[in-house]
């Protein structure tokens, strides 16, 4: 087939001859070369042959032999950066979401107009990185929060690799401090927008009037104190990404204006008449239950569906205890001063970290590690954590099963004996905290402490902790 002057070849995968013929003609009129395929197997063979440099793929979602979604996953295994525009005559929300999660760049509904096709191909080629950009870009982060042993976190991290090149909006949900912004930045870094700005606005930290001016900017004289024009975040992030943190706290009136920007990619500054076109990918993060907020009329349902194309849920730290010590070590290396070795995270401190529920999540853990680096006293940090654990049980009206008296040092007692008593006391505190956190389920407590079950029973007997009922607490849960 004769190649056009613009040098771009578009691969069309469509099993209906009439539709395929129309797409070929429309693309050729737009100056593109066209190669065609009737099913997914033909697409896969074409790409693996490497015969031509394909700039983009138009892929029907319903095809014989191998459907479009399966073919899309095949394409991603061959080329993770190739723009793929899905097309369908039945564009249900489920189809759109599934396609975007699988790595589609865009989605077009049949019948496809000439203008729809022009815009979609243009967007795809604008977003496709050059080979120079790909080689210069840093590899995706695999340190810290992304080196997880937790299945939920690993599933989210895997999804980042699939949707990095997508333009679809993303909603990230999770408790405060669980790492939502970290995941949003990583997703931005894996996208074709990585060399463009990443801007974040906390919707809960500012009054609604300031949130509006920060997002959309204002003209001189728009209100008292507006002495000069100010560009908003949407303008400054053009070509890049905006993270709207705590979107659930955004004023309902502002939600309507945000919905308009998401739908039309245009807005006006406060007090202005000029319509400004913008190309910014929007991500939103929240700790709120947005579906509950919709039922309470505090969050717009149409905005929720517009933002919730791709949903990432970040589990709280208490549900990923297998990552606690690894994260602590990461933060110790991250924040340690050059030339000064990081203080050891002692077994006593490890046990306290594993027993704590971390209501502040990863952010709280990072702050505890920074405190360790400042004080350089693991024992003091461990005692503070145990004190928090005790206060949590008292606040929940669950009495600590046993009080462990702290004896004052006796000057007549040999030093080594004092050290041995202190170690026994610390060990008892760690075991007691683990038992409390598991409601005296000894097998779970052994898992928390990462010791053998029989070893735990031996230590409990040795330290006088074998029966939690002796202090008035309920006896241990069944093992």
C-alpha positions in Angstrom: 0.0 0.0 0.0 1.3 3.4 -0.9 2.5 5.4 2.1 1.3 9.0 2.7 3.6 12.0 3.4 3.0 12.4 7.1 4.8 9.1 7.8 2.2 7.7 10.2 0.6 4.3 9.8 -2.6 3.5 11.6 -3.6 -0.2 12.0 -7.4 -0.8 11.8 -8.9 -3.9 13.4 -12.5 -4.2 12.4 -14.4 -7.3 11.3 -17.3 -5.4 9.6 -16.2 -4.7 5.9 -18.4 -1.6 5.6 -17.1 0.0 8.8 -13.5 -1.0 8.0 -13.8 0.5 4.6 -15.1 3.8 6.0 -12.3 4.0 8.6 -9.7 3.3 5.9 -11.1 6.1 3.7 -11.4 8.6 6.5 -7.9 8.0 7.7 -6.4 8.3 4.3 -8.2 11.6 3.8 -6.5 12.7 7.0 -3.2 11.9 5.6 -2.4 8.6 7.3 -1.3 5.3 5.8 -3.6 2.4 6.7 -3.2 -1.3 7.4 -6.2 -3.5 8.1 -7.0 -6.6 10.0 -10.2 -8.6 10.5 -9.5 -10.1 13.9 -7.2 -10.1 16.9 -5.0 -12.9 15.7 -4.2 -11.0 12.5 -3.4 -7.9 14.6 -1.0 -9.8 16.8 0.8 -11.4 13.9 1.1 -8.0 12.1 2.7 -6.3 15.2 5.0 -9.2 15.9 6.3 -9.2 12.3 7.6 -5.6 12.8 7.1 -5.0 9.1 5.9 -1.4 9.6 6.2 1.2 12.3 2.6 1.6 13.6 1.7 4.9 15.1 -1.7 3.9 16.5 -4.3 1.1 16.5 -8.0 1.4 16.0 -9.4 -1.8 17.7 -13.0 -3.0 17.6 -14.1 -4.4 21.0 -16.2 -7.2 19.4 -14.4 -9.4 16.9 -14.4 -13.1 16.0 -11.8 -15.6 17.2 -10.2 -13.2 19.7 -12.2 -10.2 21.1 -10.8 -6.6 21.4 -10.1 -6.7 25.1 -8.0 -9.9 24.8 -6.2 -8.4 21.8 -5.6 -5.2 23.7 -3.8 -7.2 26.4 -1.8 -9.0 23.7 -0.8 -5.6 22.2 0.3 -4.3 25.6 2.6 -7.4 26.0 4.2 -6.5 22.7 4.3 -2.7 23.1 3.4 -1.0 26.3 3.4 2.5 24.7 1.5 2.0 21.4 -1.7 4.1 21.4 -4.8 1.9 21.1 -8.2 3.5 20.5 -11.1 1.1 21.3 -14.2 1.4 19.2 -17.6 -0.1 19.9 -21.3 0.1 18.9 -22.3 -0.6 22.5 -20.3 1.8 24.7 -21.6 0.7 28.0 -19.9 2.2 31.1 -18.6 -1.3 31.9 -17.0 -1.6 28.5 -15.3 1.8 28.7 -14.0 1.2 32.2 -12.7 -2.3 31.3 -11.0 -1.0 28.2 -9.3 1.8 30.1 -8.2 -0.5 32.9 -6.7 -2.8 30.3 -4.6 0.0 28.8 -6.7 1.6 26.1 -5.7 5.2 25.2 -9.1 6.3 24.1 -12.7 5.0 23.4 -14.9 5.9 20.4 -18.6 5.0 20.0 -20.0 4.0 16.6 -21.1 5.6 14.4 -17.7 7.4 14.3 -17.6 10.8 12.6 -14.7 12.1 10.6 -14.1 14.8 13.3 -14.2 12.2 16.1 -11.6 10.2 14.3 -9.3 13.2 13.7 -9.4 14.3 17.3 -8.8 10.8 18.7 -5.8 10.1 16.5 -4.4 13.5 17.1 -4.7 13.0 20.9 -3.1 9.6 20.7 -0.1 10.8 18.6 0.4 13.8 20.9 0.6 11.5 23.9 2.8 8.9 22.3 6.4 9.4 23.6 9.3 9.5 21.2 12.1 6.9 21.6 14.4 9.6 22.9 11.8 10.5 25.6 11.4 6.8 26.5 15.1 6.2 26.9 15.6 9.4 29.0 12.7 8.8 31.3 13.4 7.3 34.7 12.3 3.7 35.2 9.2 3.4 37.4 9.8 3.5 41.1 10.1 0.1 42.7 11.3 1.2 46.1 9.6 1.9 49.4 5.8 1.7 49.2 6.0 -0.2 45.9 8.0 -3.0 47.2 5.1 -4.6 48.9 4.3 -8.1 50.0 0.6 -7.3 50.4 -1.6 -8.7 47.6 -3.9 -5.6 47.5 -0.9 -3.2 47.1 0.7 -5.5 44.5 -2.5 -5.5 42.6 -2.7 -1.7 42.6 1.0 -1.4 41.6 0.3 -3.9 38.7 -2.6 -1.8 37.6 -0.4 1.3 37.5 1.6 -0.3 34.8 -1.5 -1.1 32.7 -3.1 2.4 33.0 -0.1 4.6 33.0 -0.5 5.6 29.4 -4.3 6.0 29.6 -5.9 9.4 29.6 -8.8 8.2 31.8 -9.6 10.0 35.1 -8.6 8.1 38.2 -10.2 8.0 41.6 -7.9 6.9 44.4 -9.6 6.0 47.7 -8.0 5.2 51.0 -7.6 6.4 54.6 -5.7 9.6 55.4 -2.0 9.0 55.3 -2.3 5.7 53.4 -0.2 6.9 50.4 -2.8 8.1 47.9 -0.7 11.0 46.7 2.4 8.7 46.3 0.4 6.5 44.0 -0.9 9.4 42.0 2.6 10.8 41.4 3.8 7.3 40.4 0.9 7.1 37.9 1.8 10.5 36.5 5.5 9.5 36.2 4.5 6.4 34.2 2.4 8.4 31.8 3.2 10.3 28.6 2.7 13.5 30.7 5.7 12.7 33.0 7.7 15.7 31.7 4.8 18.0 32.3 3.6 19.6 35.6 2.0 17.5 38.4 0.0 19.9 40.6 -2.0 19.0 43.8 -4.8 20.9 45.5 -6.2 19.9 48.9 -9.9 20.7 48.7 -10.3 20.3 52.4 -7.6 22.7 53.4 -9.0 25.9 51.9 -12.4 27.7 51.9 -14.4 27.0 48.7 -13.8 30.5 47.4 -10.0 30.0 47.5 -10.3 26.5 46.0 -12.2 28.0 43.0 -9.6 30.7 42.5 -6.7 28.3 42.9 -8.2 25.9 40.3 -9.5 28.4 37.7 -7.6 31.7 38.4 -9.1 35.1 38.2 -9.0 38.4 36.3 -7.8 41.7 37.8 -10.6 43.3 39.7 -12.7 40.2 39.9 -13.0 40.7 43.7 -11.5 42.7 46.5 -7.8 42.1 46.6 -7.5 40.8 43.0 -4.9 43.4 41.9 -3.7 41.4 38.9 -4.6 38.5 36.8 -3.8 35.1 38.2 -3.5 31.8 36.3 -5.2 28.8 37.9 -4.0 25.3 38.3 -5.8 24.1 35.2 -3.8 26.6 33.1 -0.5 25.8 34.8 -1.0 22.1 34.5 -1.9 22.2 30.8 -0.4 19.0 29.3 0.2 17.6 32.7 -1.8 16.2 35.7 -3.9 17.7 38.5 -4.6 15.8 41.7 -7.7 17.0 43.6 -7.0 15.7 47.1 -10.0 15.2 49.4 -12.4 15.7 46.6 -15.2 14.6 48.9 -14.9 17.9 50.8 -15.4 20.1 47.7 -18.3 22.4 47.8 -21.3 21.2 45.7 -21.4 24.4 43.6 -17.7 24.0 42.7 -18.4 20.3 41.8 -20.7 21.5 39.0 -18.0 23.8 37.6 -15.4 21.0 37.8 -17.8 18.7 35.9 -18.1 21.2 33.1 -14.3 21.3 32.8 -14.0 17.6 32.7 -16.7 17.3 30.0 -15.7 20.2 27.7 -12.0 20.7 28.6 -12.6 24.5 28.9 -13.4 27.1 31.5 -13.3 30.8 32.3 -11.3 32.6 35.0 -13.3 34.2 37.8 -14.5 37.5 36.6 -13.4 36.7 33.0 -15.2 36.2 29.7 -12.4 34.5 27.8 -12.9 30.7 27.3 -9.7 28.8 28.0 -9.1 25.4 26.5 -7.1 23.0 28.7 -5.6 19.6 28.4 -5.0 18.3 31.9 -5.5 14.8 33.2 -7.5 14.9 36.4 -7.0 12.5 39.3 -9.0 12.7 42.5 -8.3 11.3 46.0 -10.5 10.9 49.0 -10.9 9.1 52.3 -14.7 9.6 52.2 -17.3 7.1 51.2 -18.5 9.0 48.0 -21.5 6.7 47.5 -22.7 7.6 50.9 -22.1 11.3 50.2 -24.2 11.0 47.0 -27.1 9.6 49.0 -26.7 12.5 51.5 -26.7 15.0 48.5 -23.3 16.3 49.4 -21.6 14.9 46.3 -22.8 15.0 42.7 -23.6 11.6 41.2 -22.6 12.7 37.7 -19.2 14.0 38.9 -18.6 10.7 40.7 -19.2 8.7 37.5 -17.0 11.1 35.5 -14.1 10.7 38.0 -14.6 7.0 38.8 -13.5 5.6 35.4 -10.5 3.9 37.1 -10.7 3.2 40.8 -7.7 2.5 43.0 -8.2 1.5 46.6 -5.1 1.8 48.9 -5.4 -0.5 52.0 -4.6 1.0 55.5 -1.3 0.1 57.0 -3.0 -2.1 59.7 -4.2 -4.4 56.9 -0.7 -4.7 55.4 1.4 -5.5 58.5 3.8 -7.6 56.4 5.1 -4.3 54.9 5.6 -2.3 58.2 9.2 -3.2 58.9 10.2 -2.9 55.2 8.6 0.5 55.0 10.3 1.5 58.3 13.7 0.6 56.9 13.0 2.5 53.7 12.1 5.7 55.6 15.2 5.3 57.8 17.4 5.2 54.7 15.4 8.0 53.0 15.7 10.5 55.9 19.1 9.6 57.4 21.7 12.3 57.2 24.6 11.8 54.8 27.6 10.2 56.5 25.6 9.3 59.6 24.4 5.7 59.9 20.7 5.2 60.6 20.0 3.8 64.1 19.0 0.2 64.2 15.4 -0.7 64.5 15.8 -3.0 67.5 13.7 -6.2 68.0 11.8 -4.3 70.8 10.9 -1.5 68.4 10.0 -4.0 65.7 7.6 -5.7 68.0 6.0 -2.4 69.0 5.7 -1.4 65.3 4.0 -4.7 64.5 1.6 -4.4 67.5 0.5 -0.8 66.8 -2.6 -0.2 64.7 -1.2 2.9 62.8 -4.4 5.1 62.6 -2.2 7.6 60.8 -1.1 4.9 58.3 2.1 5.2 56.3 2.5 8.9 57.2 2.5 8.1 60.9 5.1 5.4 60.4 7.3 7.8 58.5 7.0 10.3 61.3 7.9 7.7 63.9 11.0 6.8 61.9 12.0 10.4 61.7 11.6 10.7 65.4 13.9 7.7 65.8 16.5 9.4 63.6 16.3 12.5 65.7 16.4 10.9 69.2 18.6 7.9 68.2 16.9 6.0 71.0 14.9 3.0 69.8 13.8 2.1 73.4 12.2 5.5 73.9 10.4 5.3 70.6 9.2 1.8 71.4 7.9 2.9 74.8 5.9 5.7 73.2 4.3 3.3 70.8 3.4 1.0 73.7 1.8 3.9 75.5 -0.3 4.7 72.4 -1.4 1.0 72.3 -2.4 1.2 76.0 -4.4 4.5 75.4 -6.2 2.9 72.5 -7.4 0.0 74.6 -8.4 2.3 77.4 -10.3 4.6 75.0 -12.1 1.5 73.6 -13.0 0.5 77.1 -10.9 -2.7 76.7 -8.7 -2.9 79.8 -5.1 -4.0 79.3 -5.1 -7.5 80.7 -2.1 -7.0 83.0 -0.1 -4.1 84.4 3.6 -4.5 84.1 5.3 -2.4 86.9 8.4 -0.6 85.9 10.9 -1.0 88.7 13.3 1.7 89.5 17.0 0.7 89.2 18.4 -0.6 92.4 22.0 0.6 93.0 22.8 -2.6 95.0 21.7 -4.8 92.1 24.5 -5.8 89.6 24.4 -4.0 86.3 24.0 -7.2 84.2 21.0 -8.3 86.3 19.4 -4.8 85.8 19.9 -5.1 82.1 18.4 -8.6 82.1 15.3 -7.4 84.0 14.9 -4.5 81.6 15.1 -6.9 78.6 12.5 -9.2 80.2 10.2 -6.2 80.9 10.5 -5.0 77.2 9.9 -8.6 76.0 6.8 -8.8 78.2 5.5 -5.5 76.9 6.0 -6.6 73.3 4.2 -9.9 73.8 1.4 -8.2 75.8 0.9 -5.6 73.1 0.7 -8.3 70.4 -1.8 -10.3 72.5 -3.9 -7.2 73.1 -3.9 -6.3 69.4 -5.2 -9.8 68.6 -7.6 -10.1 71.5 -5.4 -12.8 73.0 -5.5 -15.0 70.0 -2.1 -16.7 70.6 -1.6 -18.0 67.1 -2.2 -14.6 65.6 0.0 -12.9 68.2 2.8 -15.3 67.3 2.4 -14.3 63.6 2.5 -10.6 64.6 5.7 -11.2 66.6 7.1 -13.4 63.9 8.0 -16.2 66.3 7.1 -19.8 66.6 3.7 -20.5 68.3 5.3 -22.9 70.9 8.0 -20.3 71.6 5.4 -17.8 72.3 3.6 -20.1 74.8 7.0 -20.8 76.5 7.8 -17.1 76.8 4.3 -16.3 78.1 4.6 -19.0 80.8 8.1 -17.8 81.7 6.9 -14.1 82.0 3.7 -15.0 83.8 1.5 -14.0 80.9 0.0 -17.4 80.2 -3.5 -16.5 81.3 -5.0 -13.1 80.3 -8.0 -13.7 82.5 -6.1 -13.2 85.7 -6.4 -9.4 85.5 -10.1 -9.3 84.6 -9.8 -9.4 80.8 -11.6 -12.1 78.9 -9.6 -15.3 78.3 -7.8 -15.5 75.0 -9.8 -16.2 71.9 -9.8 -19.7 70.8 -6.6 -20.8 69.0 
